[in-house]
Amino acid sequence: MSFRAQLSFLLCTLLAVSALASDLKIVRVFTGWREAAAFKRISEYFDGKENTGGELVLRTHSDERAGCYFLLRVANLGAATTTKLQLQIITPAFAKPIVYTFPVELKSCDTVINLGLTGADWPDKKANPVAWKIDLLGADGKSLASNASYLWEKPAGN
């Protein structure tokens, strides 16, 4: 095998290993209250079915649309996978984190997820989360990717 072929093989192997280590990434998270009407599209008036526009919509109460939402963009460099999305949130009413877990099917590319705390889980549209953390969990329960608000943990050195 020539030096160039060996170098090429080594480079491809290194790239494959680094891709395995970071296949999933939570690119960004936006939070905010969304009214139920924000999810209604014209097609729903004809067939009665919610049209998500290719986005994944997860709600704590599937029959309620209004609530506090976390809009995530997840990048998946690997194959399509099933994982769990875990949201830990500290609310104005509770100082201890409340944990919500959802099964998630991630495509082999970017996935946009609307994660909503709806119904009794977030009745006050004027309230904002105090702090939050989102993890994508593997089958073993270990975090594969994570994102958290600034207030989730004490800054290093303090």
Secondary structure, 3 states (H helix, E strand, C coil): CCHHHHHHHHHHHHHHHHHHHCCEEEEEEEEEEECHHHHCCHHHHHHCCCCCCCCEEEECCCCCCCEEEEEEEEEECCCCEEEEEEEEEECCCCCCCEEEEEEEEECCCEEEEEEEEEHHHCCCCCCCCCEEEEEEECCCCCEEEEEECHHHCCCCCC
